[in-house]
């Protein structure tokens, strides 16, 4: 069978919004074909199919939604993660 999945991640060095990077990666059969990165601010395609999706998503509402995920998804949870890690070390 074929496998399609999306991985959302937040990488951070501190709880400051500028130190956080949000990524949203799309995979098909273990091959990443398109990615949104908050540091780039748009989708980038890595395969023919990914390039087509990136172009469409960068011209639609998807890119605006993804740009807000850094603050909505990452920033909201970074404090929880850092507090939990610091209290256990």
CNS distance restraints for C-alpha pairs under 8 A (distance, minus, plus):
assign (resid   2 and name CA) (resid  28 and name CA) 7.41 0.50 0.50
assign (resid   2 and name CA) (resid  29 and name CA) 6.06 0.50 0.50
assign (resid   3 and name CA) (resid  28 and name CA) 5.71 0.50 0.50
assign (resid   3 and name CA) (resid  29 and name CA) 5.10 0.50 0.50
assign (resid   3 and name CA) (resid  30 and name CA) 7.67 0.50 0.50
assign (resid   4 and name CA) (resid  26 and name CA) 7.59 0.50 0.50
assign (resid   4 and name CA) (resid  27 and name CA) 5.66 0.50 0.50
assign (resid   4 and name CA) (resid  28 and name CA) 4.52 0.50 0.50
assign (resid   4 and name CA) (resid  29 and name CA) 6.44 0.50 0.50
assign (resid   5 and name CA) (resid  26 and name CA) 6.09 0.50 0.50
assign (resid   5 and name CA) (resid  27 and name CA) 5.39 0.50 0.50
assign (resid   5 and name CA) (resid  28 and name CA) 6.70 0.50 0.50
assign (resid   6 and name CA) (resid  24 and name CA) 6.89 0.50 0.50
assign (resid   6 and name CA) (resid  25 and name CA) 5.59 0.50 0.50
assign (resid   6 and name CA) (resid  26 and name CA) 4.58 0.50 0.50
assign (resid   6 and name CA) (resid  27 and name CA) 6.17 0.50 0.50
assign (resid   7 and name CA) (resid  23 and name CA) 7.94 0.50 0.50
assign (resid   7 and name CA) (resid  24 and name CA) 5.73 0.50 0.50
assign (resid   7 and name CA) (resid  25 and name CA) 5.20 0.50 0.50
assign (resid   7 and name CA) (resid  26 and name CA) 6.61 0.50 0.50
assign (resid   8 and name CA) (resid  22 and name CA) 7.37 0.50 0.50
assign (resid   8 and name CA) (resid  23 and name CA) 5.70 0.50 0.50
assign (resid   8 and name CA) (resid  24 and name CA) 4.46 0.50 0.50
assign (resid   8 and name CA) (resid  25 and name CA) 6.47 0.50 0.50
assign (resid   9 and name CA) (resid  22 and name CA) 5.77 0.50 0.50
assign (resid   9 and name CA) (resid  23 and name CA) 5.33 0.50 0.50
assign (resid   9 and name CA) (resid  24 and name CA) 6.59 0.50 0.50
assign (resid  10 and name CA) (resid  20 and name CA) 6.59 0.50 0.50
assign (resid  10 and name CA) (resid  21 and name CA) 5.63 0.50 0.50
assign (resid  10 and name CA) (resid  22 and name CA) 4.66 0.50 0.50
assign (resid  10 and name CA) (resid  23 and name CA) 6.57 0.50 0.50
assign (resid  10 and name CA) (resid  70 and name CA) 7.68 0.50 0.50
assign (resid  10 and name CA) (resid  74 and name CA) 5.71 0.50 0.50
assign (resid  11 and name CA) (resid  20 and name CA) 5.65 0.50 0.50
assign (resid  11 and name CA) (resid  21 and name CA) 5.21 0.50 0.50
assign (resid  11 and name CA) (resid  22 and name CA) 6.61 0.50 0.50
assign (resid  12 and name CA) (resid  19 and name CA) 5.56 0.50 0.50
assign (resid  12 and name CA) (resid  20 and name CA) 4.43 0.50 0.50
assign (resid  12 and name CA) (resid  21 and name CA) 6.44 0.50 0.50
assign (resid  12 and name CA) (resid  78 and name CA) 7.87 0.50 0.50
assign (resid  13 and name CA) (resid  19 and name CA) 5.87 0.50 0.50
assign (resid  13 and name CA) (resid  20 and name CA) 7.05 0.50 0.50
assign (resid  14 and name CA) (resid  19 and name CA) 5.97 0.50 0.50
assign (resid  14 and name CA) (resid  20 and name CA) 7.46 0.50 0.50
assign (resid  15 and name CA) (resid  19 and name CA) 7.09 0.50 0.50
assign (resid  15 and name CA) (resid  20 and name CA) 7.54 0.50 0.50
assign (resid  15 and name CA) (resid  75 and name CA) 7.20 0.50 0.50
assign (resid  15 and name CA) (resid  78 and name CA) 5.88 0.50 0.50
assign (resid  15 and name CA) (resid  79 and name CA) 6.19 0.50 0.50
assign (resid  15 and name CA) (resid  82 and name CA) 7.61 0.50 0.50
assign (resid  16 and name CA) (resid  20 and name CA) 6.98 0.50 0.50
assign (resid  16 and name CA) (resid  75 and name CA) 7.91 0.50 0.50
assign (resid  17 and name CA) (resid  71 and name CA) 7.28 0.50 0.50
assign (resid  17 and name CA) (resid  75 and name CA) 6.32 0.50 0.50
assign (resid  20 and name CA) (resid  70 and name CA) 7.38 0.50 0.50
assign (resid  20 and name CA) (resid  74 and name CA) 7.42 0.50 0.50
assign (resid  20 and name CA) (resid  75 and name CA) 7.56 0.50 0.50
assign (resid  21 and name CA) (resid  37 and name CA) 7.09 0.50 0.50
assign (resid  21 and name CA) (resid  38 and name CA) 5.71 0.50 0.50
assign (resid  21 and name CA) (resid  39 and name CA) 6.33 0.50 0.50
assign (resid  21 and name CA) (resid  70 and name CA) 6.91 0.50 0.50
assign (resid  22 and name CA) (resid  37 and name CA) 5.87 0.50 0.50
assign (resid  22 and name CA) (resid  38 and name CA) 5.23 0.50 0.50
assign (resid  22 and name CA) (resid  39 and name CA) 7.76 0.50 0.50
assign (resid  22 and name CA) (resid  69 and name CA) 7.20 0.50 0.50
assign (resid  22 and name CA) (resid  70 and name CA) 5.23 0.50 0.50
assign (resid  22 and name CA) (resid  74 and name CA) 6.89 0.50 0.50
assign (resid  23 and name CA) (resid  35 and name CA) 6.93 0.50 0.50
assign (resid  23 and name CA) (resid  36 and name CA) 5.50 0.50 0.50
assign (resid  23 and name CA) (resid  37 and name CA) 4.50 0.50 0.50
assign (resid  23 and name CA) (resid  38 and name CA) 6.40 0.50 0.50
assign (resid  24 and name CA) (resid  35 and name CA) 5.57 0.50 0.50
assign (resid  24 and name CA) (resid  36 and name CA) 5.06 0.50 0.50
assign (resid  24 and name CA) (resid  37 and name CA) 6.64 0.50 0.50
assign (resid  25 and name CA) (resid  32 and name CA) 6.66 0.50 0.50
assign (resid  25 and name CA) (resid  33 and name CA) 7.82 0.50 0.50
assign (resid  25 and name CA) (resid  34 and name CA) 6.06 0.50 0.50
assign (resid  25 and name CA) (resid  35 and name CA) 4.38 0.50 0.50
assign (resid  25 and name CA) (resid  36 and name CA) 6.49 0.50 0.50
assign (resid  26 and name CA) (resid  32 and name CA) 5.66 0.50 0.50
assign (resid  26 and name CA) (resid  33 and name CA) 6.00 0.50 0.50
assign (resid  26 and name CA) (resid  34 and name CA) 5.42 0.50 0.50
assign (resid  26 and name CA) (resid  35 and name CA) 6.23 0.50 0.50
assign (resid  27 and name CA) (resid  31 and name CA) 5.23 0.50 0.50
assign (resid  27 and name CA) (resid  32 and name CA) 4.27 0.50 0.50
assign (resid  27 and name CA) (resid  33 and name CA) 5.83 0.50 0.50
assign (resid  27 and name CA) (resid  34 and name CA) 7.48 0.50 0.50
assign (resid  28 and name CA) (resid  32 and name CA) 6.54 0.50 0.50
assign (resid  28 and name CA) (resid  33 and name CA) 7.09 0.50 0.50
assign (resid  32 and name CA) (resid  46 and name CA) 7.09 0.50 0.50
assign (resid  33 and name CA) (resid  45 and name CA) 5.81 0.50 0.50
assign (resid  33 and name CA) (resid  46 and name CA) 4.88 0.50 0.50
assign (resid  33 and name CA) (resid  47 and name CA) 5.29 0.50 0.50
assign (resid  33 and name CA) (resid  49 and name CA) 7.12 0.50 0.50
assign (resid  33 and name CA) (resid  50 and name CA) 4.74 0.50 0.50
assign (resid  33 and name CA) (resid  51 and name CA) 7.93 0.50 0.50
assign (resid  34 and name CA) (resid  43 and name CA) 6.70 0.50 0.50
assign (resid  34 and name CA) (resid  44 and name CA) 5.61 0.50 0.50
assign (resid  34 and name CA) (resid  45 and name CA) 4.25 0.50 0.50
assign (resid  34 and name CA) (resid  46 and name CA) 5.74 0.50 0.50
assign (resid  34 and name CA) (resid  47 and name CA) 7.50 0.50 0.50
assign (resid  34 and name CA) (resid  50 and name CA) 4.80 0.50 0.50
assign (resid  34 and name CA) (resid  51 and name CA) 7.14 0.50 0.50
assign (resid  34 and name CA) (resid  53 and name CA) 7.53 0.50 0.50
assign (resid  34 and name CA) (resid  54 and name CA) 6.68 0.50 0.50
assign (resid  35 and name CA) (resid  43 and name CA) 5.38 0.50 0.50
assign (resid  35 and name CA) (resid  44 and name CA) 5.40 0.50 0.50
assign (resid  35 and name CA) (resid  45 and name CA) 6.53 0.50 0.50
assign (resid  36 and name CA) (resid  40 and name CA) 7.62 0.50 0.50
assign (resid  36 and name CA) (resid  41 and name CA) 7.11 0.50 0.50
assign (resid  36 and name CA) (resid  42 and name CA) 5.59 0.50 0.50
assign (resid  36 and name CA) (resid  43 and name CA) 4.25 0.50 0.50
assign (resid  36 and name CA) (resid  44 and name CA) 6.38 0.50 0.50
assign (resid  36 and name CA) (resid  66 and name CA) 7.36 0.50 0.50
assign (resid  37 and name CA) (resid  41 and name CA) 5.90 0.50 0.50
assign (resid  37 and name CA) (resid  42 and name CA) 6.48 0.50 0.50
assign (resid  37 and name CA) (resid  43 and name CA) 6.93 0.50 0.50
assign (resid  38 and name CA) (resid  42 and name CA) 7.25 0.50 0.50
assign (resid  38 and name CA) (resid  66 and name CA) 7.93 0.50 0.50
assign (resid  38 and name CA) (resid  67 and name CA) 6.30 0.50 0.50
assign (resid  38 and name CA) (resid  70 and name CA) 6.83 0.50 0.50
assign (resid  41 and name CA) (resid  63 and name CA) 7.89 0.50 0.50
assign (resid  41 and name CA) (resid  67 and name CA) 6.45 0.50 0.50
assign (resid  42 and name CA) (resid  54 and name CA) 7.99 0.50 0.50
assign (resid  42 and name CA) (resid  58 and name CA) 6.17 0.50 0.50
assign (resid  42 and name CA) (resid  63 and name CA) 6.18 0.50 0.50
assign (resid  42 and name CA) (resid  67 and name CA) 7.83 0.50 0.50
assign (resid  43 and name CA) (resid  54 and name CA) 5.01 0.50 0.50
assign (resid  43 and name CA) (resid  55 and name CA) 7.67 0.50 0.50
assign (resid  43 and name CA) (resid  57 and name CA) 7.10 0.50 0.50
assign (resid  43 and name CA) (resid  58 and name CA) 6.23 0.50 0.50
assign (resid  43 and name CA) (resid  63 and name CA) 7.19 0.50 0.50
assign (resid  44 and name CA) (resid  50 and name CA) 7.49 0.50 0.50
assign (resid  44 and name CA) (resid  51 and name CA) 6.70 0.50 0.50
assign (resid  44 and name CA) (resid  54 and name CA) 5.58 0.50 0.50
assign (resid  45 and name CA) (resid  49 and name CA) 7.60 0.50 0.50
assign (resid  45 and name CA) (resid  50 and name CA) 4.16 0.50 0.50
assign (resid  45 and name CA) (resid  51 and name CA) 3.95 0.50 0.50
assign (resid  45 and name CA) (resid  52 and name CA) 7.35 0.50 0.50
assign (resid  45 and name CA) (resid  53 and name CA) 7.21 0.50 0.50
assign (resid  45 and name CA) (resid  54 and name CA) 5.51 0.50 0.50
assign (resid  46 and name CA) (resid  50 and name CA) 5.64 0.50 0.50
assign (resid  46 and name CA) (resid  51 and name CA) 6.29 0.50 0.50
assign (resid  47 and name CA) (resid  51 and name CA) 5.98 0.50 0.50
assign (resid  48 and name CA) (resid  52 and name CA) 6.47 0.50 0.50
assign (resid  49 and name CA) (resid  53 and name CA) 6.34 0.50 0.50
assign (resid  50 and name CA) (resid  54 and name CA) 5.97 0.50 0.50
assign (resid  51 and name CA) (resid  55 and name CA) 6.19 0.50 0.50
assign (resid  52 and name CA) (resid  56 and name CA) 6.36 0.50 0.50
assign (resid  53 and name CA) (resid  57 and name CA) 5.95 0.50 0.50
assign (resid  54 and name CA) (resid  58 and name CA) 5.85 0.50 0.50
assign (resid  55 and name CA) (resid  59 and name CA) 6.44 0.50 0.50
assign (resid  56 and name CA) (resid  60 and name CA) 6.35 0.50 0.50
assign (resid  57 and name CA) (resid  61 and name CA) 7.04 0.50 0.50
assign (resid  57 and name CA) (resid  62 and name CA) 5.36 0.50 0.50
assign (resid  57 and name CA) (resid  63 and name CA) 5.94 0.50 0.50
assign (resid  58 and name CA) (resid  62 and name CA) 6.94 0.50 0.50
assign (resid  58 and name CA) (resid  63 and name CA) 5.25 0.50 0.50
assign (resid  59 and name CA) (resid  63 and name CA) 7.44 0.50 0.50
assign (resid  60 and name CA) (resid  64 and name CA) 7.77 0.50 0.50
assign (resid  61 and name CA) (resid  65 and name CA) 6.37 0.50 0.50
assign (resid  62 and name CA) (resid  66 and name CA) 6.18 0.50 0.50
assign (resid  63 and name CA) (resid  67 and name CA) 6.10 0.50 0.50
assign (resid  64 and name CA) (resid  68 and name CA) 6.64 0.50 0.50
assign (resid  65 and name CA) (resid  69 and name CA) 6.70 0.50 0.50
assign (resid  66 and name CA) (resid  70 and name CA) 7.65 0.50 0.50
assign (resid  68 and name CA) (resid  72 and name CA) 6.14 0.50 0.50
assign (resid  69 and name CA) (resid  73 and name CA) 5.12 0.50 0.50
assign (resid  69 and name CA) (resid  74 and name CA) 6.89 0.50 0.50
assign (resid  70 and name CA) (resid  74 and name CA) 5.04 0.50 0.50
assign (resid  70 and name CA) (resid  75 and name CA) 6.29 0.50 0.50
assign (resid  71 and name CA) (resid  75 and name CA) 4.77 0.50 0.50
assign (resid  71 and name CA) (resid  76 and name CA) 6.63 0.50 0.50
assign (resid  72 and name CA) (resid  76 and name CA) 5.93 0.50 0.50
assign (resid  73 and name CA) (resid  77 and name CA) 6.58 0.50 0.50
assign (resid  74 and name CA) (resid  78 and name CA) 5.89 0.50 0.50
assign (resid  75 and name CA) (resid  79 and name CA) 7.42 0.50 0.50
assign (resid  77 and name CA) (resid  81 and name CA) 6.38 0.50 0.50
assign (resid  78 and name CA) (resid  82 and name CA) 6.02 0.50 0.50
assign (resid  79 and name CA) (resid  83 and name CA) 5.89 0.50 0.50
assign (resid  80 and name CA) (resid  84 and name CA) 6.08 0.50 0.50
assign (resid  81 and name CA) (resid  85 and name CA) 6.15 0.50 0.50
assign (resid  82 and name CA) (resid  86 and name CA) 5.98 0.50 0.50
assign (resid  83 and name CA) (resid  87 and name CA) 6.15 0.50 0.50
assign (resid  84 and name CA) (resid  88 and name CA) 6.51 0.50 0.50
assign (resid  85 and name CA) (resid  89 and name CA) 6.41 0.50 0.50
